[in-house]
């Protein structure tokens, strides 16, 4: 079994493959370059993202520093995806992020897990489960999304939440573990924050 089959096969495997380590190192070298770019080097950042990531749609932006196990090699971005600084991608298998999704600072998307059984952890065993984040979602600051989770379209995940299970579309969900607080509804058309009403026009 190739290391790619181990990474994406949802199986338990040992992280001791030399070819896997070499491939990962090559990815991390590009991530190092990305994190050293200057704020004025927007075109270089965009070019590096296209080299590093599996897919990058139009007008995507990730604020350095970016930390990813595979420098985004298994990450698929739709169009107009924005991530603030400190994004951590444990991208040992695929992460899918839909169009117009916004990610706050210091968010963690973790596809990898380790067995609860201590003897297996001593053997450096791991498994990976993909993450799917829908279109037009907003993940607040400090959100953690765990392996195998799917978040539906338009959903807002409140700051500091730990998402351990799937969250449906069109809801606000918060907490640890993250649970649905309410559906997105008519009040959200009238108020944009607490008791602040939507303006007649947006500046």
N, C-alpha and C positions, 0 to 999 in steps of 0.2 A: 504494500500500500504506500503510495507517495505521500509526502508530507501535506500536500494540498488536499488529498482525500481524507487524511486524518483531521485537518483543520475544519473541513466543511461537512464531514460525514456524521456529525452528532454522536460520535463514538467516544469511548474513553481511550486515551492514548498517553504515552510517556513523552515528555518534552525533552528528548535527548537526541534528536535527529540533527546531525552536523550540517546537512544540506539546508534544513529549515533555519538553523542559526545563521548561516551565511546569507541566505536570501533576506532574512529579517534585517541583518546588519546593513545591507545595501539600501533597503528602504529607509532605515533610520538615519543614514548619512544625508539623504535628501531632506528629511524632516529637520535635521540640524541646520541645513542651509536655509530652509524656510523660516525658521525661528530667528535667524540672524539678519533677515532682510530689514531694511530701513522703512519707516512709515511711508516715504515717498515712492517706494518701489512696488507700486500696485501691479504693474504689468508682470514683473518678475514673480510676485506672489501668485498671481493667477496662472502663470505658466507652470510653476512648481506644483500647484494643486492638481493641475491636469496630468502631470507626470506621476504624482504620488497616488492619487485616488483612482478607484475603479471606474467611476463615472462622475463627471462634474457638469451640471447644467449651466446655462447662461447666468451671469451676474451673481455668482456665489462668492461669499467672502467669509473667511475665517481669520479672526484676529489672533496673531501670535501672543503668547506661546501656545502652540498646539502640542499635545502629547498623545501619541498613538503607538500601540504595540507594533503595528505594521505600517505606520505613517500614512494610513488611509488606503492601503492597497485593496482592502475588502469593503470599502465604504462607497455607497452610491448616493450621490446628491442630485436632487431635482433642480429646478430653476429657482433663482432668487432665494437660496438658502443663506441665512446669516447666523454665524456663531460668534459670540463674544469671547474674550480672552479666557485662557485656562481650560479649554475643552480637552477632555480626556476620552479617547476612543480605545477601548480594549477590543480592537478589531481583529481578533483571531479568527472570526468568521464574518459573514456579511452583515452590514448595517445599512438599512435603506431609509433615507430621509426625503420626504416629499417636498414638492414645490412650495415656496413661500414660508417654509417653517423657520421660526426664530428660536435661537438657543441662547440662554443667558450665560453669564460668567460662571466658570467652575462647575460645569455640568459633566457628568460621567455617564458614558454609554458603554456598558460592560457585557460583552458576549461570552466571556470565559468564566468557567467555574471549576472548582476542585472538589473531589469527593469528601463527604463527611468522615468516612472511615480513615482513621489516622495512618494506618499502614499504607494505604494507597497514596496519601500525600507524601509520605517519605520516599515513594518511588517517582515523585514528580509527575503524578497523573493529572490530567486535565480533560475537560470536555467543553465544547462551544455550541451555543445556540444563537441563531440570528435574531436581530432586533429590527422591527419595522415601525417607523414613525410616519404618520400620515401627512397629508397635504395641509398646509396652513396651520400647523400646530405652534404653540408657544410653550417652551420649557423654561421655567423661571430659574433664577440663580440657584446653584447648588443642587439641582435635581440629579438623582442617581437612577438610572434605568438598568435593571438586571437582565441576565440572559433569557432569551426566548420571549421577551415582552413585545406586544403589538399595541400601539397607541393609535386610535382612530383619527380621521380627518377633523380639523378645526378645534381639536381639544386643547385646553390649557392645563398644564401641570404646575401647581403652585410651588413657589420657591422652597427648597429644602426637602421636597418630597422624595421618598424612596419607592420606586415603582417596581413591585414584585410580581404583579399579574397584569393581564391585558386590561386596557382602559378603552371604553367605547368612543365613538365619534361624538362631537358636538356637546362636550361636557366640560365642566371645571372639576378637576380632581386634585386633592391635596392630602398630605399626611404621610406618616410612616407606621404601617404600610399605606401606600397611596390608595385612597378610595374616592369614589365619585361624590362630590359635594352637591352639585346641582347641574341641570342642563343649561346650556346657553340659550337665552330666550329674549322676549320682547324688552325686558328691562335693560338688556345690554345694548339695545338700539337707542335708548334714551340717556343712559349714564355710561361714561367711559371710565370713571374711577370713583368708587364710593358714592357720594352724593353730588358729584360734579356732572352737570348735564352736557350732553353732546352739543357742540357749537353749531350754529347755522351753516358755517363753512369751516373747513380745516385750513389753517395757515399754510 
